[in-house]
Amino acid sequence: MKIEEIITISGKPSLYQIISKSNNGLIVESLEDKKRFPVFASENVSAFSDISIYTSEDSVPLKDVFKKIHKKEKGGPAIDSNTDPNTLKAYMGEILPNYDKDSVYVSHIKKLVKWYNLLEKIGVIQELIKEDKEETKKEAKSNTKEEKITEETENKKEKDDETSD
């Protein structure tokens, strides 16, 4: 399962995977209890790819925050979401030191930690990290190819310049 397939539904406590689309909405499955049900177009649905955390400079996508938690916890679960508010704020400060303390409430941090722990438990976080590593490798290969092409182009230019003189 990819993180892009996961949504939240306003007023509902869990995370959901999109199973199918229907004429007037979506069919989703709860990641906690695996129950399926329809979500209608009138309900407020947010895709994980659209959620971010406010910081003093910009906002950070949720999946990047999850990567930071994963790194901090060395691949394990995060702290309990029911921990006292001051501990949660301190934890958030360790993960994202420049998070906007006026816009990010304790309830947001609780959701973040709860979601991370659920996704870590079912293997989605590990899949996210794996995809990130593969993407980094692809970028490195692409950069190497571009450097090689640039080098070959420059060499050809130099040879052309030498022959034209």
C-alpha positions in Angstrom: 0.0 0.0 0.0 1.3 3.4 -0.9 0.8 6.5 1.2 -0.9 8.2 -1.7 -3.8 5.8 -1.4 -4.5 6.9 2.2 -7.1 9.5 3.2 -8.6 11.0 6.3 -12.3 11.7 6.7 -13.4 14.7 8.8 -15.2 13.5 11.9 -13.9 9.9 11.7 -11.1 8.8 13.9 -9.0 6.5 11.7 -7.2 6.4 8.4 -8.6 4.9 5.3 -7.4 3.3 2.1 -9.3 4.0 -1.1 -10.6 0.7 -2.5 -12.7 1.9 -5.3 -14.7 4.8 -6.8 -18.4 4.8 -7.0 -20.9 7.0 -8.9 -21.3 9.4 -5.9 -18.1 9.0 -3.9 -15.5 6.4 -2.8 -15.4 3.0 -1.2 -12.9 3.0 1.6 -11.4 0.5 4.1 -10.4 1.4 7.6 -6.7 0.7 8.2 -7.5 -0.3 11.8 -10.5 -2.6 11.6 -10.6 -3.3 7.9 -14.3 -2.4 7.6 -15.4 -1.1 4.3 -18.0 1.6 3.7 -19.0 4.3 1.2 -17.8 7.9 1.5 -20.1 10.3 -0.2 -19.0 13.4 -2.2 -20.6 15.6 0.5 -18.1 14.4 3.2 -14.8 16.2 3.8 -12.0 14.0 2.6 -8.3 14.8 2.7 -5.6 12.9 0.8 -2.3 12.4 2.7 -0.4 14.0 -0.1 -2.4 17.2 0.6 -1.7 17.4 4.3 1.3 19.3 5.7 2.6 20.8 8.9 3.1 24.5 9.2 6.6 25.8 10.1 8.0 29.2 10.6 9.2 29.3 6.9 6.9 27.1 4.9 4.9 24.0 5.4 6.3 20.5 5.4 4.4 17.6 3.7 3.2 14.9 6.1 5.2 12.2 4.5 8.4 14.2 5.1 7.5 14.5 8.8 6.9 10.8 8.9 10.4 10.2 7.5 11.8 12.5 10.2 9.9 10.5 12.9 11.2 7.2 11.4 14.7 8.5 11.5 14.4 9.7 15.1 12.8 6.4 16.2 15.3 4.3 14.2 12.4 2.6 12.4 10.3 1.9 15.5 7.1 3.4 16.8 6.8 6.9 18.1 5.7 7.9 21.6 2.1 7.2 22.7 -0.4 9.7 21.3 -2.0 10.0 24.8 1.2 11.3 26.4 0.8 14.6 28.2 0.6 17.8 26.1 4.0 19.2 27.1 5.8 16.0 26.2 4.0 15.9 22.8 5.0 19.5 22.1 8.6 18.7 23.1 8.6 15.6 20.9 7.3 17.7 17.9 10.0 20.2 18.6 12.6 17.4 18.3 11.1 16.2 15.0 10.4 19.6 13.4 12.2 22.3 15.5 10.7 25.2 13.4 7.1 24.0 13.5 4.6 26.8 14.0 3.6 26.6 17.6 0.6 28.9 17.1 -0.9 27.0 14.2 0.0 23.4 15.2 -2.1 22.4 18.2 -1.6 19.5 20.6 -4.6 17.7 18.9 -2.7 17.9 15.6 0.4 16.4 17.2 -1.7 13.6 18.8 -3.2 12.8 15.3 0.3 12.9 13.7 1.8 10.5 16.3 -1.3 8.2 16.2 -1.2 8.1 12.4 2.5 7.4 12.3 2.2 4.6 14.8 -0.7 3.0 12.8 1.2 3.3 9.5 4.4 2.0 11.0 2.5 -1.0 12.5 1.1 -2.0 9.1 4.3 -1.4 7.1 3.4 1.7 5.2 6.2 3.8 6.7 8.7 1.1 5.7 7.3 1.2 2.2 7.6 5.0 2.1 11.3 4.8 3.2 12.0 2.1 0.7 10.4 4.2 -2.1 12.5 7.2 -1.0 15.7 5.3 -1.2 14.8 4.0 -4.7 14.0 7.5 -5.8 17.3 8.8 -4.5 19.2 6.0 -6.4 17.3 6.9 -9.6 18.1 10.6 -9.1 21.8 9.8 -8.6 21.8 7.6 -11.8 20.1 10.4 -13.7 22.6 13.0 -12.5 25.5 10.7 -13.4 24.0 10.3 -16.9 23.5 14.1 -17.3 27.1 14.7 -16.2 28.4 12.2 -18.7 26.3 13.7 -21.5 27.5 17.2 -20.5 31.1 16.0 -20.5 30.8 14.3 -23.9 29.2 17.5 -25.3 32.0 19.6 -23.9 34.7 17.2 -25.3 33.0 17.3 -28.7 32.9 21.1 -28.6 36.6 21.3 -27.8 37.5 18.9 -30.6 35.3 21.0 -33.0 37.0 24.2 -31.9 40.5 22.6 -32.4 39.6 21.4 -35.9 38.1 24.8 -36.9 41.3 26.6 -36.0 
